[in-house]
Amino acid sequence: MRLDERVTVHDVAPQLPEIAVLREHCRSLAILEAVLSPEWEDRYYSFDDHWSEKESMASMRNGSGDEHSIVFSPAGAYVRGFDHESPMSPYVGDGPWPGVLDEVPEVFRPCVEEPAFSDEDGMPRITVCIWRETGDDGWRAGTIDFPDEAMEDPDGAGYLFHLLVDRSPEAFQRWAEDYYEVSVDLGAVRHVFSSHPLTEEVVRALNSEIVLADLVEEIAEIGYPMS
């Protein structure tokens, strides 16, 4: 999948891995950003292993209004994304675009209605939705009539989930070097993407200004292994 071709949720969903693999990848993104950016406000990717008693949540926010959230629960995984410039924004038609949420299974309705994923008036901030129940053989998305056939990424799925589709260390390195404008050690990224315990050496390779002890609380929140 190239970012210069038309991409929708129906292209992205089949390229997501199994739930357990996606969860670990999201943890890896969060721990890499915790090392690269000690200030939480400057990060794109986060992970809360204790979002609720039985749920964990991965999230992305770019500071300009675009975001995604992934709720991992015993029921499976619920993915929602919001591209604030999308023609499918709920603010365009005074409600979610037809089909985006209509087929979400009942077990994920609490996620659909979650206040954290809506604005102060209760409007769901969503342009794209994907889900997978435990036991499903793949990811699902609604039946949607997308706008503007010429638009490359009408619902924002290609942009919002780029690093969830291309899960290579090289893709993260390119993104992080562009975003943080620093050199990012590829070997350290590979170490984390393999879910190996975080070590002093890996932290130092990514950010010489902090040490492993500075990240103890972050590591516990993310649920990532530490040496």
N, C-alpha and C positions, 0 to 999 in steps of 0.2 A: 504493500500500500504506500503510495507516494502522497505527500501533503499537497501536491499540485494537481491532484485528480479529485473528482467528485467523491466525497466520503460522507456516509451517514451512519447512524447507529447500526443499520443492517450490515454494513461492511465491518464495523468495529467488533460487534458482539461475537462473531465466529472466531475472531483472532485472540480473544481473551483466554487465558489458561484455566485449568481447574481452580476451584475456589481456594484450596489450600496453597497452591502455587501463587495465586494472585495475592493472597494475604501476606505471604512471606516476601514477595516482591515489594509490596507497599511498605512493609516494615523496613526493608533495605533502603528504599527511597528516603524514608523519614530519618533513619539513623545517619545516612550520608549528609543530609541537610542539617541535622543537628550538629554534626562536626564542622561542616563548612560555614554554618551561620549560627553562632551561639545565640543571637537575638532572634527569638521565635517570630517576631513580627515581620522579619525579612525573608522568611522561608516560604517556599511553595508547598512542600509536601510535609504532612504530619501524620502521626498514628497514635491513637489512644487505645491501648489494650484493655482498658477498663471503662469504656464509654458508658456502659451500664452493667448491671449485675451479670448479664449473659451475653453482652454484645461488645465487640470492638469496632472501631471506626477508623478508616483511612480517609484523609481529606487532602484536597489541593485548593489553593486560592492564590490568585496572581496579584492581588492588591488593586486591580482595576475593575472588579466586579464579576470576573469569571471564576468558577469553582466547580469542584466535584466532591462527592462524598460516597463512601462505600461502607455499608453496614454489614458486618459479618456476624451471623447469629446461628443458633442451632437450626433455624429454618433454612439457612442458605446464605445468599448474599444479595443485597439490593444496592444498585448503583444509580446515582442521579447526578446529572451535570447541568450547569447553567452557563450559557454563553450570552452575556448581556447585550451583544450586538446582533444576535440571531433574529431573523424574521419570525422565528417560532417562539420568541419570548412571550411569556404569559401576559406581559404588559402591552403587547400589540393587540391581542384579541380579548383582553380582560379575562384571561383564564388559560390554563395549559393547552397547548396545541392538541387538536383532536387526535386521539390514538396514542399519545405519549404515555398516558397513565391508565387508559381505559381497560387494559387487559392485565394489569398488575394483579397477581394472585392475592387473595384475602389475607394470607399469612404475612404479606408485606404491607398491608394497609397502614399499620402504625407508622411505618417509615414514610409513606406518602403523606401522612398527616402530621409528621414530626414538626413541632414549632421551629426547631433549629434550621429546617430546610425551607422555611417560609418567611415572608416579610412580616412586619408588625401588624399588617391587616389580614394575615392568614393566607396570602397568595403564595402558592408553591413557587419557589424560584427554580424552575426546571425547563430545560429545552430538550433533554435527552434522558432516557431511562432504560436500564438493562437489569435483568434479574436472573437468578438461578437458584432453584430450590435444591436442597440436599437430595441427592438421588437423581436429579435431572442429568441428561446426557449432553447438555449444552446450555448456552446462555440464550435468553429470550428477550424480545423487544416487541412493542406493539405494532399493529398494522397502521401505517402512517402514509398519508398523501403529502409528500414534501413540497415545499414551495420552490419556485424559481429553478427550473431544470439546469440553468447555466451556473448556478452558485456551487462552488466547490465543497463547502462544508456547512450546509444549511442549519443543522442542529448543533454544530460545534463539536460533534463527536470526534472528528479527526484530530482537532487541536487539543481538546480537553483530555483525551486519553492516549495521546501520542506515546508517552513513556510506559504505558501499560500494554500497548501493542508491540512496540519495539523495546523489548526488555533487555537489550544487550548492554554490557558495560560501556561500550563505545558510544551508544546513543546518550546515555546519561552524562558521560564525560563531555561530549559536544555541547549538550544543553547547559551543564553547569559552568563550563568555561565561558560560554556566551553570557549567561546570566550574572555570574559573580565576577567575571573578568579577571580570573586567576587561572593558573595552571592546576589541573586536577589529575592526581596520580591514578593512572589506569589500573595498576596492580592493586591499589587499595580499594578501588571500586569493585574489581573482580572478587576480592576477598569478601566484601560485604554482600555482594550479589549471590555469593555461594552460601550465605548465612553462617559463615564462620564467626566464632566469638570475636567481639571487638577487642583489639589489643592496643597497648600504648604505641606500638610501632605504626599501626594503621592510622590512629588518630594523628600522630605526628606527621605522617606522610600527607595527610589531607589538610591539616591546619596546625602549623608549628606554634600557634599562639595559645593553644589550650592543651590540657592533659586529660587522660582518661577519667581521673577523679572528678573533673568538672562536669562530667556527663552522667553521673550515677543516677540522678533523678530522671533525666531524659530517657536513659536506657530502660529504667523500670517502667516508665509510662508507656514506652513503645513496646516493651516486652521482648527486646532483642537480647541475645546471649552476650555475656561479657566474660572475658578470660579472668 
